[in-house]
Amino acid sequence: LPPASSFVELELAAGLALVQRVDAELRAVRRVAEGAAVLSTAVDLVASKLMENAVPGAWDRAWEGPEQVLQWLQYVVHRAIALDSWLQRDIEGTLLSSPLNLNELFRPHTFLNALRQETAQRAGAALDALSLD
């Protein structure tokens, strides 16, 4: 696969894994709140951060975004949905033929590096010879 295509697939997989992790941890908090599960240290840490309107540390380490948890969650979901669209456009071969919103990515710098690698390969140029100005 070309570097940009590989990036899109990996970025989507990582985004979906993050959504699944957050979903599992929110469900665990809910089960404790409903009395259906015993409070563990991990659930306590997540619940404490949520009550402070803060992003739990493990989530923030996975993707550093806004400090307020609701906004962080909205951004994560937005990016995961957008990346599905990126993948569809990549499959159709139209990803690089229209403007891209880098704000839809978790790691925009990595995408730019992948695009740089792909450009170097297509142009037959050394990677070090290319730069963004």
N, C-alpha and C positions, 0 to 999 in steps of 0.2 A: 504494500500500500504506500502511496505517497505520504510524506510526513504530515501534511495538513489533514489528510483523511485519518491517519493513525491517531493524531491528536484529538480529532472530533470524537472518535470511538472511545478513546481512553477518558476523555473529559466527561462524556455522557455516562460512562460506567462509574466513574468516581462520583459524579453528581447524584446518580441514582443510589449508589451505596450510602452516600451521606443522608439522603432523604430516608432511606430504609432504616438507618441507624437512629436518626432523630425520631422517626415514627415508633420504633421499638421502645425507645427510652420514654417517650411521651405516654405510650400505652402502659408501661411499667408504673409510671407516676399515677396514672389514672386508676390502675388496679389497686394500688396502695390507698389512694384517696377513697375508693369505694369499699375498702375493707376486704378486698378479695386477695390481697397479698400482704406479706410482711415487709416492713420497711428495711431495705438494705442500705449499706453505706453509699453505694453507687446511685441508687434512686434518691437518697437524701441529698446528695450533692447536686444532682440535676434539679430536684424540686426547690432546693434553697436558692439556686441561681434564678430559676424561673420566677420565684416570688419576689426577687429583687429586680425583676425586669432586665436581667442580665443574661448573656449567652453562656451556657455551661462551658467550662474550659476545654473539654474534649471536642466539643462542636467547633469552638473558635480555632482550635489547633488544626482542625480539618479544613476550615475555610475562614479566614479572617475577614469579617464583614462588619456591618453596623454593630454598635454596642448594645442597642435595645433588642431584646429577643424577638418581639413580634416583627419588627422590620427585618431582622436577620432571617427569620423563617420565610417571610414573603420573598426576599431576594433569592434565597436558595431554591424555592419552588419555581420562581420566575426563570432562573437560570436552567434548571432541569428541564422545564418545558421548552425553553428556547433551544437548548442543545438537541432536543429531539428534532426540531425543525432544521437545525444545522445538519444533522445526520441525514435527514430526508433529502435536503438539497445536495449534499455530498453524493449520495447514492444516485441522484438524478444527473450529477455532473455539473450542477449550476452553482455550487457553493461560492466559488471565487469569481463568478461572473456578475455579481451584484454587490452593492455596499453591505458591509458587515458591521454589526454593532458589537464591539469588543466588550461592552458592559454586560453582555449576555454570557460571558465566560467566567469561570472560577479563576482561571490562570491565563489572562490575556497575554502576558509576556511570553509564556511558553508557546502559545499559538503563533506569535510573531516570529519566534525562533524556528518553529516548524515551517512556517511560510518562507522564511529566509532559506532554510535548507532546501525546500522544494524549488525555489527560484534558482538557487545555485545549481541544482541538479539539471533543471531544464535548460539553463543558459550555459552549462558546461563551465561554470566559473568556480573559483575557489570560494568557499564559505566565508573566509576572512576578508575577501574582497568586497563583500556586500555589507552595506550599513543602511540604517534608517536615518535620514536627515530631516 
